[in-house]
């Protein structure tokens, strides 16, 4: 994938949102997103239910991030 595809109008909004969230996380000193996601799943997902884990990750990505 070429690096300039991130500047395509269809991907520009996603690129800007991701960059701004990463900047805020860096300023706050927050842990990486993988760690944040794992903690969120531990707190909100039903144990031993893989479908609910995926649902929780989807909800985190779409609604809270």
Legacy VTK file of the C-alpha trace (Angstrom):
# vtk DataFile Version 3.0
C-alpha trace
ASCII
DATASET POLYDATA
POINTS 65 float
0.000 0.000 0.000
1.379 3.382 -0.923
1.752 5.911 1.861
-0.083 8.667 -0.041
-3.372 6.725 0.050
-3.886 8.116 3.538
-4.386 11.511 1.908
-7.165 10.271 -0.369
-10.397 12.166 0.428
-12.173 8.970 1.469
-9.468 8.144 4.018
-8.581 11.673 5.119
-11.263 11.920 7.829
-10.193 8.583 9.337
-6.528 9.609 9.174
-7.180 12.946 10.890
-9.354 11.376 13.605
-6.779 8.680 14.335
-3.922 11.197 14.393
-5.769 13.526 16.765
-6.682 10.666 19.120
-3.078 9.475 19.136
-1.865 12.990 19.920
-4.307 13.317 22.833
-3.226 9.902 24.157
0.429 10.935 23.919
-0.168 14.208 25.748
-2.165 12.481 28.490
0.408 9.695 28.826
-2.227 7.047 28.145
-1.188 3.461 27.433
-1.253 2.122 23.851
-4.621 1.388 22.289
-4.097 -2.355 22.556
-3.769 -2.046 26.323
-6.773 0.294 26.512
-8.840 -2.181 24.472
-7.797 -5.134 26.622
-8.726 -3.279 29.808
-12.089 -2.281 28.347
-12.857 -5.893 27.407
-11.848 -7.117 30.862
-14.237 -4.628 32.464
-17.230 -4.914 30.122
-17.293 -8.274 28.321
-18.904 -11.449 29.592
-16.250 -13.988 30.531
-15.904 -17.091 28.292
-18.160 -15.583 25.610
-16.098 -14.786 22.474
-19.053 -13.190 20.691
-19.545 -10.735 23.511
-15.828 -9.921 23.484
-16.070 -9.045 19.792
-19.257 -7.078 20.404
-17.527 -5.141 23.182
-14.557 -4.336 20.953
-16.867 -3.210 18.155
-18.820 -1.007 20.530
-15.595 0.516 21.857
-14.366 1.273 18.348
-17.630 2.681 17.015
-19.146 4.492 19.977
-16.467 5.392 22.467
-13.405 6.054 20.326
LINES 1 66
65 0 1 2 3 4 5 6 7 8 9 10 11 12 13 14 15 16 17 18 19 20 21 22 23 24 25 26 27 28 29 30 31 32 33 34 35 36 37 38 39 40 41 42 43 44 45 46 47 48 49 50 51 52 53 54 55 56 57 58 59 60 61 62 63 64
